[in-house]
C-alpha cells in the first residue's frame, strides 16, 4: 500500500506551501502532488520551488472546478506514480501522520471500503459535521436551507446514538476537505463529476461510490483541523454568489442523481428562491 497526497491550489500558494512543508517529511507519504488549478496569480512560479523527487507539481489547462482539479491529481497519482491510495487534503487543513496511518490501515479491513475520513474540527467552532447519509430528495432539500436544516436535523442526519462509543462507522458521504480514496474505487466510481464546479461534490462522490459497490467510513477516534473554506472565502467575498453557485450544483445533483421529476423541480426552485432571500437578508443585516 503506497500513499500520495493530492493538494489542489487556486490562488492560494501561501496555504499550499505551508501544507506541503507540514507533511513532506511524513514517512507514510511516498509522493505529494500539487495541482495548480489554473491560478491567475503567481502560484505556479512560487510552488515550483517546492518540486523534488517527492513533491510533484502539475498545472491544469483551465479551472474546471474542485472536482476536475482533484481528478487531475488523482489520475496522475494512480496512473503515473502507481500509488494504491491518495489522501485529498485542502491547503487549509492540518492533520497528523498517525491519522493518515489509521486511515490507510482501515482499508485492510475490507476490499469494499472506497473512502475513509476522520472527524473534522474547525478552528473557530470546534467539532463539525464530517459525514452524513445519502439522503432522498426531500431530505437534501431540507438540508439546503439554513433554518430547515436545523429544525429537521434529527430526521435528516445520523443520530448521536449511531456514533456513540464506536471506533468507526459506515456513512453515506464525508466532508471533502480531507479524505482518503483507493485506486479501484476511484476507477470504478469515476471519481468526481466534472460537471459540478463547486459544492455537492461530497454527495455525488458518495453516491457514485455506493453505486459502484463501495462504502465510505468515518474514523471517530481520529481528527483533523480545517480553517473553514479559506480558499473559497478568498474567491467569493459575498455569501450571495456562493449561495447561487451552491443552488446550481444542488439542482444538478437532484436531477442527475436523485432523478427528481417536474413537480419536485418546481418545489425546489421555489424553496431555493426563499433560501436566497434569507441569504441576502442575512448579509445585509451583517452590514448594518
PyMOL commands that set and color helices and strands:
alter all, ss='L'
color gray80, all
select helices_A, chain A and resi 13-23+43-48+66-80+97-109+137-143+148-151+153-156+160-163+183-189+201-211+230-235+239-256+262-287
alter helices_A, ss='H'
color red, helices_A
select strands_A, chain A and resi 3-9+29-36+55-59+85-89+93-94+113-122+126-127+131-132+168-171+173-174+178-182+215-226
alter strands_A, ss='S'
color yellow, strands_A
deselect
rebuild
show_as cartoon
